């Protein structure tokens, strides 16, 4: 039995938080490179990113739990489905996390531009209805594009914008690179859960594409992300070092292409998260020191 004090930590799914840390780090480094760094706004953007990621995790745990679609699972423990916490308590945790993100976002809107409220509201709605509501779009194969937009482009470009009060081609390219790897995280997650999702009538993109095409999609996303990141050398030469991440990516790519499935993809998910964190670190260093 999991200790009570660890239940909420499990529900927050800390191994997914790289998807929130990387874009904020890179967006801030680009702002620093362009002499627009603002410590308070960067910190507020970090709070928004982390709170949103945690809120998404709790919201998914709650929605999947009450729908019964997590009753058979090979991935990380879901606290509603396993009875470690009540659905009401997990929903409340999601709402608190959304509220923290909203407060930080409202502060940014006050300090930078009020239209950020609209972006924040759309992000919260997208996070909730990924698996929530009567017709969650995550069950219809649109999860990957949502992750690309919100945890790639919006998070990276937004972090840069709240410091520089501008949108640059550099931040868009960096956000796209981060977004592709964030997509790869979801792709391998859904590939792992493909049989159980199909049985539970969760029509994720992996279910729609089938295992073979999903594996190809993962390959394209990872290689595309690393290749795109190397083009940032036109703005900051040291970012070209990101190309070396292909060496780190060889193992998870090999495992996915070779046909790893089920629990065998859990290490692949962890390795993909590691690549995302390393990409954020390398690009951040590249922009800080070029």
HUTA-V629186 format. One line per field, one symbol per residue. ss: DSSP state (a for helix, b for strand, c for the rest). phi: phi as a letter, one per 30 degrees, with the letter a starting at -180 (. if undefined). burial: 1 if it has 24 or more other ideal C-beta (glycine too) atoms within 12 Angstrom, else 0. A space follows every 50 residues. Layout:
ss: ???
phi: ???
burial: ???
This chain:
ss: cccaaaaaaaaacaaacaaaaaaaaaaaaaaaacccccaaaaaaaaaaaa aaaaaaaaaaaaaaaaacccccccccccccccccccaaaaaaaaaaaaaa aaaaaaaaaaaccccaaaaaaaaaaaaaccccccccaaaaccaaaaaaaa aaaaaaaaaaaaaaccccaaaaaaaaaaaaaaaaaaaaaaaacaaaaaac ccccaaaaacaaaaaaaaaaaaaaaaaaaaaaaaccaaaaaaaaaaaaaa aaaaaaaacccaaaaaaaaaaaaaaaaaaaaaaaaaaaac
phi: .ddedcedddddhedcdedcdeddddeddddddcibebeddddddddedd dddddedddddddddddidcdbbccedcdddcidadeddddddddddddd dddddddddddcadddddddddddddddddbcidbddddcicdddddedd ccddddddddddcchaccdedddddddddddddeddddddddcedddddc icdddddddjddddddddedddddddddddddddcbeddddeddddddde ddddddddjebhddcddddddddddddddddddddeddcd
burial: 00000011011110111111111111111111110111001101111111 11111111111111111011001011111111011010011011101101 11011111100100010011001111111111000111101111111111 11111111111111001101111111111111111111111111011001 01111110001001101111111111111111101101111110110110 0110111001100011011111111111111111111001
